[in-house]
């Protein structure tokens, strides 16, 4: 037998594959030609089948995008069901019947619907965002050629509050902030329906829809306090960019995050790209007072191994170890760009690499202290310094959970600070002494660092200057519990420093309410958990009178939180009763569903025995949410 060459064998295989490919393509083309000329409804039916699968899939509670809550389970981002009506013209058998029925249900004139249906379009939308009642009536009518389409869209009830931290969603994809991080968690944790019971159970009787949800460290009560401060000062100067945040010193948990100008994530596509830039993640020139603090801190660290480490930093010799300093910046989080779970990824800009510090004073030797940092890097460095060297990272995610039948199971919790503290007790005490000497004392034994700087950047061969003011309060200085930071930036340059203490005074006035709300939250948390935690102590210097003042602040905040009628609108009955359970009021309930009305009105003082009426109604798309979508489409 004659042996065939490998070349001829391969050539035969290739010809065979080519014939098969041409046959498949011819089949597809013939099928498409037949559908277009002899059965055009096949294409529409295929589309309907695909749409119905999408519809059926979206009803799966594990697919619907979960809710984002603040730490008190107040809704920050929710997925609303949107139902729309469309018509397949070819399938309508009785046009008059369809028009008359839909005109009554959709509250449209018959002529308007008739004009819309009298077109050459095979499929057309008749109404969007219909109510649940309208949906049920259309289903009962069972009109040939009339279909319902269901989808879930994202809505942000807090609007522009904490928008830079929360981010936004398009086509069910998080584009920035916590929504972007939410996608990462969803991809990481794929739990089978039958596996959730193997997860640690962390709560029962939690109201809300089933699915995977994200609880943040953010506290909306504190957030609204910061929002009022930012709104007041930003409105006075339209060219100002202002941000203020509050963070737990021991954990890095962000409890408030406000800035202006802000944006409404419900209409994010209507804003210019520069609005999404986050003032806390943009590089700025480090003010001198913060560089002095870090420089002297490096002096302490460089001589920590010597006997002189117990002396005050001011008596130590000016001898620093270069390697120790560089390692220190890395330990403090100032040695490189940090990653945050709430980072606004849509605002990335390579131009920030060219930011330069502008010095208008005599040259001072700060050694290896970084000249350009982001406010969040400065915040991290100061916080790690004063909390004894705990490696805290600013974060906004508290826990990621799966809820099933009002029981919650833990998927992931925010990791605790990693490693052991890198400052010993003696060094930590000197650091706090250093902080007090550089800053100014404020209420609740707090210390405030106040610094200014000027940055420059080259854009299109032009040098643009920006002046910054950075305020940072450590509450309290001897036992840090909260760090409060404000950043104010505006274009231009000022050779002469403008003295204005009103901004500092108003910044200091935020310390008592923020600390009080944090203390209230801590007390409530202790009451809800069987094992009491270590009580936070916001001591106030100044003797007995000052202590009474502090108690009054806390008692007033507790009174507002616990003895006034809360706003129950949109809440479930279970959650409403949970909020009222400690007020000793008498509750009367009308209807079923979610709260649509209440008596007395929100904010009304409650006394034991007060009669409270809660009116419930079955869920419908929020009227304001419908208005938002109408404006954006």
TIGUNU-273029 format. One record per residue (C-alpha): x, y, z; residue in one letter. Coordinates in steps of 0.5 Angstrom, whole numbers, m for minus. Each point is the difference from the previous one (the first is absolute). Last residue first. Layout:
% residues N
R:xx:yy:zz:res
R:X:Y:Z:A
...
This chain:
% residues 633
R:xx:yy:zz:res
R:m71:119:60:X
R:3:3:6:X
R:m6:5:2:X
R:m4:m6:0:X
R:4:m4:4:X
R:1:5:5:X
R:m8:1:0:X
R:m1:m8:1:X
R:5:0:6:X
R:m4:6:3:X
R:m6:m4:0:X
R:3:m6:3:X
R:m2:m6:m4:X
R:m6:m4:3:X
R:0:m4:6:X
R:m6:m2:4:X
R:m3:6:5:X
R:1:1:7:X
R:m3:5:5:X
R:4:1:7:X
R:m4:3:5:X
R:3:2:7:X
R:m4:1:6:X
R:5:3:5:X
R:0:m4:7:X
R:7:1:2:X
R:3:7:m3:X
R:2:1:m7:X
R:2:7:m3:X
R:m2:1:m7:X
R:7:0:m5:X
R:m4:m4:m5:X
R:m8:1:0:X
R:m5:m3:5:X
R:m3:m4:m4:X
R:3:m3:m5:X
R:m1:m1:m8:X
R:3:m5:m6:X
R:3:m5:5:X
R:1:m7:m4:X
R:m4:m6:m2:X
R:m7:m1:4:X
R:m6:5:2:X
R:m1:4:7:X
R:4:m1:6:X
R:m1:3:7:X
R:6:1:5:X
R:0:2:7:X
R:6:3:2:X
R:5:m3:5:X
R:6:3:m4:X
R:5:m6:1:X
R:m4:m4:m6:X
R:m1:6:m5:X
R:6:m2:m4:X
R:m1:m7:0:X
R:m7:1:m2:X
R:2:4:m6:X
R:4:m5:m2:X
R:m5:m6:0:X
R:m5:4:m3:X
R:5:2:m6:X
R:2:6:m1:X
R:m1:5:m6:X
R:m2:6:4:X
R:2:m2:8:X
R:3:7:1:X
R:1:0:8:X
R:m4:2:5:X
R:4:3:6:X
R:2:m3:6:X
R:6:m4:m2:X
R:4:4:m5:X
R:m1:7:3:X
R:0:m2:7:X
R:7:m4:m1:X
R:3:6:m3:X
R:m3:4:5:X
R:3:m4:5:X
R:7:m1:m3:X
R:0:8:0:X
R:m2:1:7:X
R:5:m5:2:X
R:6:4:m3:X
R:m3:6:3:X
R:0:m3:7:X
R:7:m2:m1:X
R:2:7:m2:X
R:m3:3:6:X
R:3:m6:5:X
R:7:2:m3:X
R:3:3:m6:X
R:2:m6:m4:X
R:m5:m4:m4:X
R:1:m7:0:X
R:m3:m4:m6:X
R:1:m7:3:X
R:m2:m6:m5:X
R:m3:m6:4:X
R:4:m7:m1:X
R:m5:m4:m3:X
R:m6:m4:4:X
R:m1:m7:m2:X
R:m8:m1:m1:X
R:0:4:m6:X
R:m6:5:m1:X
R:1:4:6:X
R:8:1:m2:X
R:m2:2:m7:X
R:m5:5:3:X
R:6:3:4:X
R:4:0:m6:X
R:m5:4:m4:X
R:m1:5:5:X
R:8:1:1:X
R:0:1:m7:X
R:m5:5:0:X
R:3:4:6:X
R:7:0:m4:X
R:m3:3:m6:X
R:m5:5:4:X
R:6:2:4:X
R:6:1:m5:X
R:m4:4:m6:X
R:1:6:4:X
R:7:0:m1:X
R:m1:0:m8:X
R:m5:6:2:X
R:6:4:4:X
R:5:m2:m6:X
R:m4:3:m5:X
R:m1:6:4:X
R:7:1:1:X
R:2:4:m6:X
R:7:2:m1:X
R:2:1:m7:X
R:7:m2:m1:X
R:3:5:m5:X
R:3:m3:m7:X
R:m7:m3:m1:X
R:0:m4:m6:X
R:m5:m2:m5:X
R:m6:m6:0:X
R:m3:m2:6:X
R:1:m6:5:X
R:m3:m2:7:X
R:1:m6:3:X
R:m3:m2:7:X
R:2:m6:4:X
R:m3:m3:7:X
R:3:m6:3:X
R:m4:m4:5:X
R:2:m4:6:X
R:7:3:2:X
R:2:m1:8:X
R:4:5:2:X
R:m2:5:m6:X
R:m7:m1:0:X
R:m3:1:m5:X
R:6:1:m5:X
R:m2:6:m5:X
R:3:1:m6:X
R:m1:7:m4:X
R:3:0:m7:X
R:0:7:m4:X
R:2:m1:m8:X
R:2:5:m5:X
R:0:m2:m7:X
R:5:3:m6:X
R:m1:m1:m7:X
R:7:0:m4:X
R:m2:0:m8:X
R:4:m4:m5:X
R:m7:m4:m2:X
R:m1:m1:8:X
R:6:0:5:X
R:m1:m1:7:X
R:1:4:6:X
R:m2:m1:7:X
R:0:5:6:X
R:m1:m1:8:X
R:m3:1:6:X
R:0:m3:7:X
R:m5:m1:6:X
R:1:m6:5:X
R:m5:0:5:X
R:0:m4:7:X
R:m6:m2:3:X
R:m1:m1:8:X
R:m7:0:m1:X
R:0:7:m3:X
R:6:3:m4:X
R:7:1:2:X
R:5:3:m6:X
R:5:m5:m3:X
R:8:0:0:X
R:1:m1:7:X
R:m6:m5:1:X
R:2:m4:m6:X
R:7:m1:3:X
R:m3:m2:7:X
R:m4:m5:m4:X
R:7:m3:m3:X
R:3:0:6:X
R:m5:m4:3:X
R:0:m5:m6:X
R:8:0:1:X
R:m1:m2:7:X
R:m5:m6:m1:X
R:4:m3:m6:X
R:m2:2:m7:X
R:0:m5:m6:X
R:m7:m3:2:X
R:m1:m7:m1:X
R:m2:m3:m7:X
R:m6:2:m4:X
R:m6:4:2:X
R:m7:m4:0:X
R:m2:m2:m7:X
R:m7:2:m2:X
R:m5:m6:1:X
R:m2:m5:m6:X
R:m5:m4:m1:X
R:m4:0:6:X
R:m7:m3:0:X
R:m7:4:2:X
R:m6:m2:1:X
R:m7:3:m2:X
R:m2:m6:m5:X
R:7:0:m3:X
R:5:6:1:X
R:7:m1:m3:X
R:5:5:3:X
R:6:4:m2:X
R:3:4:7:X
R:3:7:2:X
R:2:3:m7:X
R:2:7:1:X
R:8:0:0:X
R:5:4:3:X
R:6:m5:1:X
R:3:m1:7:X
R:7:m3:2:X
R:0:1:7:X
R:6:4:2:X
R:m2:3:7:X
R:m7:3:m2:X
R:4:7:m1:X
R:4:m2:m6:X
R:m4:m4:m4:X
R:m5:5:0:X
R:5:6:m2:X
R:2:m5:m6:X
R:m7:m2:m2:X
R:m2:7:0:X
R:6:2:m4:X
R:m1:m5:m5:X
R:m8:1:0:X
R:2:8:m2:X
R:4:m3:m6:X
R:8:1:1:X
R:5:5:m3:X
R:6:3:4:X
R:2:m7:3:X
R:4:0:6:X
R:7:m2:m2:X
R:4:6:4:X
R:m5:6:2:X
R:5:5:m1:X
R:m3:7:0:X
R:0:5:m6:X
R:m2:6:2:X
R:m8:1:m2:X
R:m4:1:m6:X
R:2:m8:m2:X
R:m4:m3:m6:X
R:m1:m7:0:X
R:0:m4:m7:X
R:m6:m4:m3:X
R:3:m4:m6:X
R:m3:m6:2:X
R:m7:3:1:X
R:0:0:m8:X
R:m1:m8:0:X
R:m7:1:1:X
R:m5:m5:3:X
R:m7:3:2:X
R:m4:m6:m2:X
R:4:m4:5:X
R:m4:3:6:X
R:4:m3:5:X
R:m5:m3:5:X
R:3:m7:2:X
R:7:4:1:X
R:7:m1:m4:X
R:6:4:3:X
R:5:3:m5:X
R:7:0:3:X
R:4:1:6:X
R:m5:4:4:X
R:m4:m6:3:X
R:4:1:7:X
R:4:m6:0:X
R:2:2:m7:X
R:2:7:2:X
R:4:m4:6:X
R:4:m4:m4:X
R:2:6:m4:X
R:2:3:7:X
R:4:m6:2:X
R:4:m1:m6:X
R:2:8:1:X
R:2:m1:7:X
R:m1:7:4:X
R:4:4:4:X
R:m2:6:2:X
R:2:m1:8:X
R:m6:m1:4:X
R:m2:5:5:X
R:m7:2:m4:X
R:m2:m7:0:X
R:m1:0:7:X
R:5:m6:3:X
R:m2:m7:1:X
R:3:m1:m7:X
R:7:2:3:X
R:2:m7:2:X
R:0:m2:m8:X
R:m4:m4:m4:X
R:m5:5:m1:X
R:5:5:m3:X
R:m3:m1:m7:X
R:m7:0:2:X
R:0:6:4:X
R:4:4:m5:X
R:m5:m3:m5:X
R:m6:3:4:X
R:4:7:0:X
R:m1:0:m8:X
R:m7:m3:0:X
R:m2:6:5:X
R:4:5:m4:X
R:m3:m2:m7:X
R:m7:0:3:X
R:1:7:2:X
R:3:2:m6:X
R:m6:m2:m5:X
R:1:m6:m4:X
R:m1:2:m7:X
R:m6:m3:m3:X
R:m1:m6:m4:X
R:m8:m2:m1:X
R:m3:m6:4:X
R:m3:4:5:X
R:m3:5:m5:X
R:m3:m5:m4:X
R:m1:2:m8:X
R:m7:m2:m2:X
R:m2:7:m2:X
R:6:0:m5:X
R:m4:m4:m4:X
R:m5:4:m2:X
R:m7:m2:3:X
R:m7:m2:m4:X
R:3:m7:0:X
R:m1:0:8:X
R:m7:1:0:X
R:m2:m5:6:X
R:7:1:3:X
R:m2:7:2:X
R:7:4:m1:X
R:4:3:5:X
R:4:7:0:X
R:1:m1:6:X
R:2:m5:5:X
R:m2:m5:5:X
R:2:m6:3:X
R:m2:m2:7:X
R:1:m7:4:X
R:6:m2:m4:X
R:3:m6:4:X
R:7:0:1:X
R:0:m5:6:X
R:3:4:6:X
R:m1:7:m2:X
R:m7:0:m2:X
R:m1:4:m6:X
R:m3:7:m2:X
R:0:3:m7:X
R:0:7:m2:X
R:1:3:m7:X
R:0:7:m4:X
R:1:2:m7:X
R:m1:7:0:X
R:m1:4:m7:X
R:m7:1:2:X
R:1:4:6:X
R:m5:1:5:X
R:m4:m6:m2:X
R:6:m5:2:X
R:0:3:8:X
R:m7:m2:1:X
R:m1:m6:m4:X
R:6:m3:3:X
R:m2:1:7:X
R:m7:m2:m1:X
R:3:m7:m3:X
R:4:m1:6:X
R:m6:0:4:X
R:m3:m4:m5:X
R:5:m6:0:X
R:0:0:8:X
R:m7:m2:m1:X
R:1:m4:m6:X
R:6:m5:4:X
R:4:m3:m5:X
R:4:m6:2:X
R:m4:m4:m6:X
R:m4:m6:m1:X
R:0:m3:m6:X
R:m6:m5:m3:X
R:m1:m7:m3:X
R:m7:m2:m1:X
R:m7:0:4:X
R:m3:6:0:X
R:m1:5:6:X
R:m1:m1:8:X
R:5:m4:4:X
R:m4:m4:5:X
R:7:m4:2:X
R:7:1:0:X
R:7:m2:m1:X
R:0:m7:m3:X
R:6:m3:m1:X
R:0:m3:m7:X
R:m2:m8:m1:X
R:m7:3:m1:X
R:2:3:m6:X
R:2:m6:m4:X
R:m7:m2:m3:X
R:m1:6:m4:X
R:7:m1:m3:X
R:5:6:2:X
R:4:4:m5:X
R:4:4:5:X
R:6:3:m4:X
R:m4:3:m6:X
R:m5:3:4:X
R:5:3:5:X
R:4:3:m6:X
R:m7:3:m3:X
R:m1:3:7:X
R:7:4:m1:X
R:m2:3:m6:X
R:m7:2:4:X
R:4:3:6:X
R:4:5:m4:X
R:0:0:m8:X
R:m3:m4:m6:X
R:m5:m5:3:X
R:m3:m4:m6:X
R:m7:m1:0:X
R:m1:3:m6:X
R:3:6:3:X
R:1:1:7:X
R:3:6:5:X
R:5:2:5:X
R:m1:m1:7:X
R:6:4:3:X
R:m1:5:m5:X
R:m7:1:1:X
R:0:1:7:X
R:m6:4:0:X
R:m2:1:m7:X
R:m7:m4:0:X
R:m1:m3:6:X
R:m5:m4:m3:X
R:4:m3:m5:X
R:m3:m4:m5:X
R:3:m6:m4:X
R:m5:m3:m6:X
R:m3:m7:0:X
R:m3:m3:m6:X
R:m7:m2:m2:X
R:m4:0:m7:X
R:m7:m1:m1:X
R:m3:m2:m6:X
R:m6:1:m5:X
R:m1:m3:m6:X
R:m6:m4:2:X
R:m4:3:6:X
R:0:m4:6:X
R:m4:5:4:X
R:2:m3:7:X
R:7:1:m2:X
R:m1:8:m1:X
R:m4:1:6:X
R:6:m3:4:X
R:5:4:m3:X
R:m5:6:1:X
R:0:m1:7:X
R:7:m1:1:X
R:1:7:m3:X
R:3:1:m7:X
R:7:2:m1:X
R:0:1:m7:X
R:m6:0:m5:X
R:m1:m2:m7:X
R:6:m2:m3:X
R:0:m3:m7:X
R:1:m6:m4:X
R:m1:m2:m7:X
R:1:8:m2:X
R:m4:2:m7:X
R:m5:4:5:X
R:m7:1:2:X
R:1:m3:7:X
R:3:7:2:X
R:m6:4:m3:X
R:m5:m5:3:X
R:3:1:7:X
R:m1:8:m1:X
R:m7:m1:m3:X
R:m2:m4:6:X
R:2:5:5:X
R:5:m3:6:X
R:m1:m2:7:X
R:4:m6:m1:X
R:m5:m5:2:X
R:m6:4:m3:X
R:3:1:m7:X
R:3:m7:1:X
R:m7:m3:m1:X
R:m3:5:m5:X
R:7:m1:m5:X
R:0:m8:1:X
R:m7:m1:m1:X
R:0:5:m6:X
R:6:m3:m3:X
R:m3:m7:0:X
R:5:m6:m2:X
R:7:4:2:X
R:6:m5:m2:X
R:3:3:m5:X
R:0:7:4:X
R:4:m3:5:X
R:m1:5:6:X
R:4:2:6:X
R:m2:2:7:X
R:6:1:5:X
R:1:m2:7:X
R:6:3:5:X
R:2:m4:6:X
R:4:4:4:X
R:7:m2:3:X
R:3:4:6:X
R:5:5:2:X
R:1:3:6:X
R:m5:m3:4:X
R:0:1:8:X
R:2:m7:3:X
R:4:4:6:X
R:7:m1:m3:X
R:m2:3:m6:X
R:m4:m5:m5:X
R:2:m2:m7:X
R:m5:m4:m3:X
R:1:m6:m5:X
R:0:0:m7:X
R:m5:m5:m3:X
R:3:m7:m1:X
R:m1:m4:6:X
R:m7:2:1:X
R:m2:m3:m7:X
R:m5:4:m3:X
R:5:3:m5:X
R:1:m7:m3:X
R:m7:m1:m2:X
R:0:7:m3:X
R:7:m1:m4:X
R:m3:m7:m2:X
R:m7:4:m2:X
R:4:4:m4:X
R:4:m5:m4:X
R:m7:m4:m1:X
R:m3:7:m3:X
R:6:1:m4:X
R:0:m7:m3:X
R:m8:1:m1:X
R:2:7:m4:X
R:5:m4:m4:X
R:m5:m5:m2:X
R:m6:5:m1:X
R:3:1:m7:X
R:m2:m6:m2:X
R:0:m1:m8:X
R:5:6:m3:X
R:4:1:7:X
R:0:m6:3:X
R:2:m4:m7:X
R:6:4:m1:X
R:2:0:7:X
R:0:m8:0:X
R:4:0:m7:X
R:5:4:3:X
R:1:m4:6:X
R:0:m6:m5:X
R:5:3:m5:X
R:5:1:6:X
R:m1:m7:3:X
R:2:m3:m7:X
R:5:5:m1:X
R:4:m2:6:X
R:m1:m7:m1:X
R:3:0:m7:X
R:6:4:3:X
R:1:m5:5:X
R:0:m5:m5:X
R:5:4:m5:X
R:5:1:6:X
R:0:m8:2:X
R:1:m2:m7:X
R:6:5:0:X
R:3:m3:6:X
R:0:m7:m3:X
R:3:3:m6:X
R:6:3:4:X
R:1:m6:4:X
R:2:m4:m6:X
R:m4:m6:m2:X
R:4:m7:0:X
R:m2:m4:m6:X
R:m2:m7:2:X
